[in-house]
Amino acid sequence: MRQVSDAERRARLARRHALAPDHRVASPEAATYAMTVLHATEAPTVYLSLWARVDALTIDDVDRALYDDRTLVKQLAMRRTLFVFPRDLLPAAWGSASARVAAMHQAQLAKVVEQAGLATDGAAWLATARAAVLAHLAGGAELSAQQLREEVPELAGRLDIGKGKYAANVSVAPRVLTQLAVEGLLVRGHNAGHWRTARPRWTLTRTWLDEVPAPAKEREGYAELVRRWLTTFGPGTEADLAWWLGATKGAVRAALADLGAVEVGLADAGTGWVLPDDPLLEAPEPPVEPWAALLPVLDPTVMGWKERSFFLGPHAPALFDTNGNAGTTAWWDGRVVGCWAQDPDGVVVLNLLEDVAEAGRRALVAEAERLTAWLDGHRVSTVYPSPAMKQALAP
């Protein structure tokens, strides 16, 4: 069995994730393809993940891909997470990961509707609400959630959720829109807010996209997602894939078999997998010149594996919140060595968790200055600050 060292995995990450300066790519589309998908739970992450991988990127470049050319599309999928997908990968997700989430979300929503007293038959109520929204948008409208609540009576209901200090009374409308979106029937269209905030207008997928291909069959969809993941993140373990996909190990094993994936040995993670034509099977991954990078909250590189020790070392408690959400990260030569935050003036400041060579410190400071200039005074907020990010701004 081919043994793949951690150093090889880090060099591969530098190249395939377009992070080392010599391996950055030319467009938002190329960077998204390189990463399979981008995390979009927080709106700024999309822009900052692309900034790290595309030289001379502008906000307009990203907006063009998302809203004008629509080559990149937001879709709820793996682990009930919002991602930016390359357009051609949507059918695979619709038929597999998104379909899995849709089935679970529909059952949960029907139950909550019944518990809230909106209907005695939650499934029937949801079917009526779904149909009403689709009919209202059939003419090609693009409306905010608030507008839809005001214009579609079926979305007027409210739900009491949670208990004690977590109790809240919320509108049912966002959950219905989420259901339609995860099914691939609705899409988040133009953003009515600043690039740092998410205020999507909703429209029919068939309105937003010129052509809407049919969803892939479930097994074929998972195989395509796994193929893309192995191209970006491989070698990785079965546990990595099951976690990233939010799928069963059975689905992962079927996809690996369909792809003819090949086992390789990993230093601390046991057995990993690569595609049968992976160059790693023929020759070692060449080294990469030392490089520095600053990645945002929930960047797809940091969130790509479940087993991250080969690049994260001992820093997980400082850089992840208690729910496993990654904060910002600072990288030197293929390893996470700290994080970054912005001070009240919008200046990017570093918090390094270990000593790095003088060359590494200079390179990271240069990246911080480059990011400060690109943000141009705009401060990026997050609901996922890590302990180290908070420490970076402590008096």
N, C-alpha and C positions, 0 to 999 in steps of 0.2 A: 504494500500500500504506500502510495506517495505521501511523505510527511511534509506538511507545510508549516514553516516556522511563523512565529508572530511577526518577525521582521518582514517576511514576505507579505503577510496580510496587510501590514501598515503601508508598505510600498504600493501595493495594489490599490489600497484605499486612496492614496494620494492621486494616482492616475485615474482610476475609474470614477471617482467621485469629483473629479475636476477641481481639486483643492490646491494642489501644488501649483504655483504660478505658471510654470511651463506647460501645465496640462489643463488650464482653464479653457473654457469653450466660448463660442462666439455669440450665443443667443439664449434667451430663456427656454426655448424649446429644446435645444441641445442639452442644457443643464438638467432639465426635467427628465428627458430620456435617460441621461446618465444616472439619475437617481431613482428611476422607475416611477416614483411619485414624489410630490413634496407635501409635507405636513401643512395644513391650512387652518388648524384649530384657532390660531391667532393670526389675524390678517397680516401683521408685519413680518411674520416668519417667512412667508412666500417671497417677499421682496429681499429680505436679508439673506435667505438661503441662496437666492440667485445672485445677489451682489458678491457673495463669497466665491462664486464659480464662473462669473462672466465679467471679463474686463470691460471697463467703461460703461457698465450697465446704467441705465436711467429708469426712473419711474415710468416714463412713457413707454419704454421697451416692454416692461412687464404688462402694463395696461393694454398695449397693442395685442399681445399674445392672448390675454385673458378676455378682452372685451371687444376688440375690433376683428382680428383674424380668428379668434376663438379656437386656436390650435391647442390651447390649454384650457381645461374645464374642471370646475370644482365638483366633487362627487363624494358623498358619504359612503364609506366602504369599510375596510378592514378595522375591526375592533370598534365599530361605530364612531370612527374618526373621520373628519373632513380632510380630504386630500385634493391637491391639484393633479389631475391626470393628463398625460398626453392623450389627445382625442382618440387615437386609434386603439388605446387600451381600455376604453370605456366598456365595450361589449363584454370583455372578459370579466370585468368587475361586476357588471349588471347581472351576469349569469351565475356568479359564484359568491364572492365575499359580500357584495351588496344584497344579494338575494337572501343570504343567511341572516344578515342584520335586519332586513325588512320583515322577515317572518317573525323574528323575536320581538321587534318593535311593535308590530301590528297586534300581537297577542297581548303585550303589556298595555298598550294604549286602550284596547277594547276593555280590558279589566279595570283600568283606572276610570274610564268613562262610566262604567257601571257603578263603581264604588262612589263616584262623585254624584250619582243620581241624575246624570244627564240622559241616561237611557237604560232600559232594562236589558236590552240586547246591544252590547257595545260593538259587536262586529257589524251589525246592521247599521247602527248610527255612523260608524266610520265609513262604511260603503257610501252612505248618503252624502256625508261631508266631502269625501274624496271626489265624488261625481260633481258636486256643486262647484268645487274649486276648479276642476278641469273645465267645466262648462263656462265658468266666468272668464277664464283665460283663453278660451278657444279662439277668440278673435285676434290674438297676437299681443295682448296687453302684457305689460311688465310692471308689476305692482309690488309695493312693500308689504310686509306682514301686517302692518297697521291698516293699510288701505284694504287689504283682503278681509281683515276682521270687520271693518266698517261696511264693506260692500257685500259680503257673503254671510247671510244670517246663520248658516250652519256652523260658522266659526265663532259665534258670540259667546259660547259657554266658557265656564271657568272651572278649575280643578283645585281642590284642597290636597296638597301633597305634603309628605313629611310629617314628622311629629316633634313636639317640644320646640326647642330653639331652631330646628330645621323646618318647621311648618311654614308653608307659604300657600297663598292663593294665586294661581297663575292662569293665564289664558290657555285654552286648549289649541288655539290656532297654530302656534309654532310646532306642536307635535304632529298635527295633521300635515303641515307643510313638510316636515321632516320625513314623514311616511311616504309622501309622494316623491320626494327627492331621492330617497334611498332606493325607491323602485325604478328610478330613472325616468319618471314622468314629468317632473319639474326640475328646473336647474336654477342655480343662483346666477342671475344676470348681472347687469351693471351694478356697481357699488355706489350708493348714494352718499357715502361718507368719504373722508380722507383715506389715503392708502393705509393709514395706521389703524383704521377702524373698519368693522364689518357691518354694513347696513345694506344687505343685498335686496335687489328687486327680483321678484320671482316671476318666472315665465315658463311656458311649456318647453320641454326639451326639443320638440319638433319645430318650435318657433325659433329657438336659439341656434340650433344646428341645421345646416342645409339638408343633411341626410342623417337619419337615425337608424343605424344598422340594428338588426335583431340581437338580443343578448345571446352570448355563447351558451352552449350546454354547460351544466355545472362542472363536470369533470374537465372539459376542455378549457373552461375559464380559469379554474385553479391551476391547470398545467401552464397556461400562458403567464399568469401572475408569478408562478414559481420560476419559470424560465427567465422572466425579466429580473426577478429578485436575485437569482443565482448569477446573472450577468453583472449586476451591480454589487451585490454583497458577498457572493460566494468566494471562498468556501464558508459555509455556515452549517449549523447543526439542524437536526430535525426539530429540536426545541426552539431554535431561533425562528424557523419558518412557521411553526404552529402559532407561536406568539405573534409574529408580525402579521400573519394572515387572519388571526382570530378564528382559526379553523381547527378541526380535529386532527389528530395525528394520522388518522386513517386517510383523510383528504390529502394531507401532505405526502404520505407514503405512496398513494396512488399517483400523484403528480410526479414525484421523483421517478417512479417506475415508468410512467408514460414518456418521460423525457430521456430515459436511459442514463440518469445521473450516476456519477461515479463517486465512490467513497474515497476520502483522503483522511490522513491523520492530522489532528490539530494538537498544538502543544498542551493546552490546559482544558480543552473542551471535548476531548475524545474524538469521535468520528464526525467529519464534516462532509459536505457534498459539493460537487462542481458539475457543470455541464460536460457531456462527453467530448466536446471539441475545445475544452478550456486549455489555453496554452500552458497553464500550470502543470498539466499532466506530462508535458514534454520537456520543460526546462524551468529552472528557478525564476521567480519574479526578480527582475533587475532592481537594484537599489535606486532610490530617488534622492536628489540633493535635498538637504534639510529645508523645511518649509514651515511657514507660520500661517495660521488662519484663525479667524474669529467667527464662530457660528452662533446663530440665534437660538432662542428657546425652541425646543422641539425640532431641531434640525433633523432632516432625514438620515444623515450619517450617524448621529448619536442614537437615534431611535430605531436604527435598522436591525439591530441584533438584540436578543435577550441576554446573551452571554458576551459581555463587553470587556472582559479583563485585559484583552490583548491591546486595547488602546486606552482604557479608562484607568487601569491600575487600581489603587485603593481609594479613589476619589468619589465614588458613587454617593456616599452619605452627604458630602458637601455640595454636590452638583445636581442632585435630583431631589424633588420633594417627596413627601411620604407616600404619594400615590404613584410614584414611578415616572413622573413627568420631568424631562430634562430641562434645566435652565440653560443659560448661555455657556459656551465653552471656549477656552483658548487652547490652541494646539501648537505644539512644536515638534517637528520631525516625526509626525505620525502618532503622537500621544497627546492625550488631554493633560494639560499642566495647570489649569486654572479656569477662570471665567472672566467676564467683563460686565460692566454696568455703565450707566450714564449718570454723571453728576447733575445737580440742578441746572447747570448751564448747558447741558447736552453734550458735554465732553465725555468721550469714552475712556473709562479708567479700568485698569487691569487689577485682578486679584490672583496672583500666582500662588499655587498651593505647594510648589516645590521649586528648588533651585534649577535654573536652566543656564546653559552657557551664555556668555556675554553676547555671542552672535544671536542666540535665541531671544534674549531680552530685547536687543535692538530691533530684530525682525518683528516681534510682537508689538513693540511701541510704534513701529512704522505702520502696522496694520491698524492699531488703535487710532492713529492720526488720520489714516486714510478713511476709516469708517466715520470718524467725527466729521470730516469734511463732507462726506457723502450725505450724512444725515442733515447737515446744514442747519443745526439748531433744533430740529424736531426730536422730541423725546419719545421713546418707544416704551410703553407700559406693558406689563404682563400680569396675569393672574397666577403664574407659576414661578415666582422668584425662588431660587435655591438659597440655602443657608449661606453659601459663599457669595452670592450676588448681594445679599443683605449686608454681609460683612464688608464687602467692597466699599459701601457707602457709609459705614458706621463712623461716627465721630472719632 
